[in-house]
Amino acid sequence: MRKFTLLLFLTLLSAILFGCQSEDNTTIDAGTTKTELQSQDNDLKVETKIAKISISKSKGVNSTVFEESETLETFKSIFLSAVREEGIVNMANPEFYLDVTYTNDPKQSFHLWTGEKGQKSTLMKTDDTNTIYTVSEEMTYKLINGLSELLKKET
């Protein structure tokens, strides 16, 4: 009788745990204006058409504006590859301030901490300072190359 009760308990527990699993199967509506990221690790939403990106070391002061399509595509790929990190964050002041302006004119602002070559970088939405997104080492390299213009301007 004990074995039967134990077996019944394990079966019910397995069924409950199986039912609580998250579903990774999502789809994108072809008519959407935003690129909906499919990963649970990333909930950044990036408009499909970036008009310009303004980057500065101080909020709104001496900003460098990137409007070249190749550079904008690089930044878009950086945003899309960012991975949401779990937990509560306590970050220092950001190294850079990013303002992303889209063709239909809404704006999104981010804080950016760049890693060194071979390290990850970190993004944070200015309207959600409790969540950070990390950028891979490869994308950090692209980011450093993209920011080299700004760094030259400031020195």
C-alpha positions as CSV (number, residue, x, y, z in Angstrom):
1,M,0.0,0.0,0.0
2,R,2.9,2.4,0.8
3,K,4.5,1.8,-2.6
4,F,1.2,2.5,-4.3
5,T,0.8,5.8,-2.4
6,L,4.3,6.9,-3.1
7,L,3.9,6.0,-6.8
8,L,0.6,8.0,-7.0
9,F,2.3,11.0,-5.2
10,L,5.3,11.0,-7.6
11,T,2.9,10.8,-10.6
12,L,0.9,13.7,-9.5
13,L,4.0,15.8,-8.7
14,S,5.4,15.0,-12.1
15,A,2.2,16.1,-13.8
16,I,2.1,19.4,-11.8
17,L,5.7,20.2,-12.6
18,F,5.2,19.3,-16.3
19,G,2.2,21.6,-16.4
20,C,4.2,24.5,-15.0
21,Q,6.8,24.5,-17.7
22,S,7.0,27.7,-19.8
23,E,6.2,27.6,-23.5
24,D,9.1,28.8,-25.7
25,N,7.0,28.5,-28.9
26,T,6.1,32.0,-29.9
27,T,5.4,33.6,-33.3
28,I,5.9,37.1,-34.9
29,D,3.0,38.8,-36.5
30,A,4.1,39.8,-40.0
31,G,2.4,43.2,-39.7
32,T,4.1,44.2,-36.5
33,T,6.1,47.5,-36.4
34,K,8.4,46.2,-33.7
35,T,10.8,43.4,-33.7
36,E,9.5,41.2,-30.9
37,L,12.4,39.3,-29.4
38,Q,11.6,35.6,-29.0
39,S,13.9,34.8,-26.1
40,Q,12.7,34.8,-22.5
41,D,16.1,36.3,-21.7
42,N,15.3,39.5,-23.6
43,D,12.3,41.8,-23.6
44,L,13.8,44.8,-25.3
45,K,11.6,45.9,-28.2
46,V,13.4,47.7,-30.9
47,E,11.6,49.5,-33.7
48,T,12.4,48.1,-37.1
49,K,13.5,51.5,-38.5
50,I,16.0,53.4,-36.5
51,A,16.4,57.0,-37.8
52,K,19.3,58.0,-35.6
53,I,21.2,57.2,-32.4
54,S,22.6,60.0,-30.2
55,I,25.4,59.0,-27.8
56,S,27.0,61.2,-25.2
57,K,29.1,60.8,-22.1
58,S,27.0,63.4,-20.3
59,K,23.3,63.4,-20.6
60,G,22.5,65.5,-23.7
61,V,25.9,67.3,-23.8
62,N,28.3,67.0,-26.8
63,S,26.3,64.1,-28.2
64,T,27.5,62.3,-31.3
65,V,24.7,61.4,-33.8
66,F,24.9,58.3,-35.9
67,E,22.6,58.3,-38.9
68,E,24.5,56.0,-41.4
69,S,22.5,52.9,-42.2
70,E,25.4,50.5,-41.7
71,T,26.1,51.9,-38.2
72,L,22.4,51.9,-37.3
73,E,22.1,48.2,-38.3
74,T,25.1,47.4,-36.1
75,F,23.5,49.1,-33.1
76,K,20.2,47.3,-33.9
77,S,22.0,43.9,-33.9
78,I,23.6,44.8,-30.6
79,F,20.1,45.6,-29.1
80,L,18.6,42.5,-30.5
81,S,21.4,40.3,-29.1
82,A,21.2,41.7,-25.6
83,V,20.3,39.2,-22.9
84,R,18.1,40.1,-19.9
85,E,19.7,39.4,-16.6
86,E,17.7,38.3,-13.6
87,G,17.9,39.8,-10.1
88,I,18.1,43.3,-8.6
89,V,20.8,45.6,-10.0
90,N,22.8,48.3,-8.3
91,M,24.8,50.0,-11.0
92,A,27.3,52.9,-11.0
93,N,26.7,56.0,-13.1
94,P,26.6,55.0,-16.8
95,E,29.5,55.6,-19.1
96,F,27.3,56.6,-22.0
97,Y,23.7,57.8,-22.6
98,L,22.0,56.6,-25.7
99,D,18.9,58.1,-27.3
100,V,17.4,56.0,-30.1
101,T,15.1,57.8,-32.4
102,Y,12.8,55.8,-34.8
103,T,11.5,56.8,-38.2
104,N,8.0,57.2,-36.8
105,D,9.5,59.6,-34.2
106,P,9.2,57.9,-30.8
107,K,12.4,57.9,-28.8
108,Q,13.9,55.3,-26.4
109,S,16.7,56.1,-24.0
110,F,19.3,53.7,-22.5
111,H,22.2,53.8,-20.2
112,L,25.4,52.0,-21.4
113,W,28.4,50.6,-19.7
114,T,30.9,49.3,-22.1
115,G,33.2,46.4,-21.3
116,E,36.8,46.0,-22.3
117,K,37.7,43.9,-25.3
118,G,36.8,40.3,-24.4
119,Q,34.2,41.4,-21.8
120,K,30.4,41.9,-21.9
121,S,28.7,45.3,-22.0
122,T,25.6,46.3,-20.2
123,L,22.5,48.2,-21.3
124,M,19.6,49.6,-19.1
125,K,16.4,51.3,-20.2
126,T,16.1,54.7,-18.5
127,D,12.5,54.0,-17.7
128,D,13.3,50.6,-16.1
129,T,16.3,50.9,-13.9
130,N,15.6,47.5,-12.2
131,T,16.6,45.5,-15.3
132,I,19.8,45.2,-17.1
133,Y,20.7,43.6,-20.4
134,T,24.1,42.2,-21.2
135,V,25.8,42.3,-24.6
136,S,28.1,39.5,-25.7
137,E,31.9,39.9,-26.0
138,E,31.6,39.9,-29.8
139,M,28.9,42.6,-29.8
140,T,31.0,44.6,-27.3
141,Y,33.8,44.6,-29.8
142,K,31.4,46.0,-32.4
143,L,30.1,48.5,-29.9
144,I,33.7,49.7,-29.1
145,N,34.4,50.1,-32.8
146,G,31.1,52.1,-33.2
147,L,31.9,54.3,-30.3
148,S,35.5,55.0,-31.4
149,E,34.2,58.2,-33.2
150,L,32.7,59.5,-30.0
151,L,35.8,58.7,-28.0
152,K,38.0,60.5,-30.5
153,K,35.7,63.5,-30.4
154,E,35.9,63.8,-26.6
155,T,39.7,63.6,-26.4
